[in-house]
């Protein structure tokens, strides 16, 4: 099961990068980056998966002496939660920039923004 989620995650990353590099519309590029971000999150979760282990909650089901051998490391899950929040903020910032560019220039085609090109 972990190999399937790794494959799906890497496929999402590659699809997102391909979409970001081939599209000229800024909104499609933003969606592509968001897809790649979701792929990174899936890969991080699948790397942290350990078969036949339980959630990191110490109770009567997991005795304290056997906790290290029977629970999952919660660090990858925490990293993914943090990455989701950061990805949401970055996506909101990119959408705000795209909205501002559309208001100023009337277009979202990246080839029309040549102000800083030589």
C-alpha positions as CSV (number, residue, x, y, z in Angstrom):
1,X,0.0,0.0,0.0
2,X,2.9,2.4,0.7
3,X,4.3,1.8,-2.7
4,X,1.0,2.8,-4.4
5,X,0.8,6.0,-2.4
6,X,4.5,6.8,-3.2
7,X,3.7,6.2,-6.9
8,X,0.7,8.4,-6.7
9,X,2.6,11.1,-4.9
10,X,5.4,11.2,-7.4
11,X,3.0,11.2,-10.3
12,X,1.2,14.2,-8.8
13,X,4.6,16.0,-8.4
14,X,5.5,15.3,-12.0
15,X,2.1,16.3,-13.3
16,X,2.3,19.6,-11.3
17,X,5.8,20.4,-12.6
18,X,4.8,19.5,-16.1
19,X,1.7,21.8,-15.9
20,X,3.7,24.6,-14.4
21,X,6.4,24.5,-17.1
22,X,4.1,24.1,-20.1
23,X,1.2,26.5,-19.4
24,X,1.4,30.2,-20.1
25,X,-1.7,31.1,-18.1
26,X,-0.9,32.2,-14.6
27,X,-4.0,30.5,-13.0
28,X,-3.2,27.2,-14.6
29,X,0.4,27.5,-13.3
30,X,-1.0,28.2,-9.8
31,X,-3.2,25.1,-10.0
32,X,-0.2,23.1,-11.2
33,X,1.9,24.2,-8.3
34,X,-0.9,23.2,-5.9
35,X,-1.1,19.8,-7.5
36,X,2.7,19.4,-7.0
37,X,2.3,20.5,-3.4
38,X,-0.4,17.9,-2.8
39,X,2.0,15.3,-4.3
40,X,4.7,16.2,-1.9
41,X,2.3,15.9,1.0
42,X,1.2,12.4,-0.2
43,X,4.9,11.3,-0.4
44,X,5.7,12.6,3.1
45,X,2.7,10.7,4.5
46,X,3.6,7.5,2.7
47,X,7.2,7.7,3.8
48,X,6.1,8.0,7.4
49,X,3.8,4.9,7.2
50,X,4.9,1.8,9.1
51,X,2.9,-1.4,8.8
52,X,1.3,-3.1,11.8
53,X,1.8,-0.1,14.1
54,X,-0.8,2.0,16.0
55,X,-1.3,5.7,16.6
56,X,1.1,7.4,19.0
57,X,-1.4,7.5,21.9
58,X,-0.3,5.9,25.1
59,X,-3.2,4.1,26.8
60,X,-4.0,0.6,27.9
61,X,-3.7,-0.8,24.4
62,X,0.0,0.1,24.2
63,X,1.9,-0.6,27.4
64,X,4.6,2.1,28.2
65,X,7.5,-0.4,27.9
66,X,6.6,-1.5,24.4
67,X,5.6,2.0,23.1
68,X,8.7,2.5,20.9
69,X,8.2,-0.7,19.0
70,X,4.4,-0.5,18.5
71,X,3.6,3.2,17.7
72,X,4.1,5.3,14.5
73,X,6.5,8.2,14.5
74,X,4.3,11.3,14.5
75,X,6.9,13.7,13.1
76,X,6.0,13.1,9.3
77,X,2.3,13.7,10.1
78,X,3.2,17.0,11.9
79,X,5.4,18.0,8.9
80,X,2.5,17.4,6.5
81,X,0.1,19.4,8.6
82,X,2.6,22.3,8.6
83,X,3.2,21.9,4.9
84,X,-0.6,22.0,4.2
85,X,-0.9,25.3,6.1
86,X,2.2,26.8,4.3
87,X,0.9,25.6,1.0
88,X,-2.4,27.3,1.6
89,X,-0.7,30.5,2.4
90,X,1.5,30.4,-0.7
91,X,-1.5,29.6,-2.9
92,X,-3.4,32.5,-1.5
93,X,-0.5,34.8,-2.1
94,X,-0.1,33.6,-5.7
95,X,-3.8,34.1,-6.3
96,X,-3.6,37.6,-4.9
97,X,-0.7,38.4,-7.2
98,X,-2.6,37.0,-10.1
99,X,-5.7,39.1,-9.3
100,X,-3.5,42.2,-9.0
101,X,-1.8,41.5,-12.4
102,X,-5.2,41.0,-14.0
103,X,-6.5,44.2,-12.6
104,X,-3.5,46.2,-13.8
105,X,-2.9,44.5,-17.2
106,X,-6.2,42.9,-18.1
107,X,-4.5,39.5,-19.0
108,X,-3.1,36.5,-17.2
109,X,-0.9,35.3,-20.1
110,X,2.7,35.2,-18.9
111,X,4.2,36.0,-22.3
112,X,2.6,39.5,-22.1
113,X,4.6,40.5,-19.0
114,X,8.0,41.5,-20.5
115,X,8.9,44.5,-18.3
116,X,12.0,43.0,-16.8
117,X,13.2,41.0,-19.9
118,X,16.2,42.0,-21.8
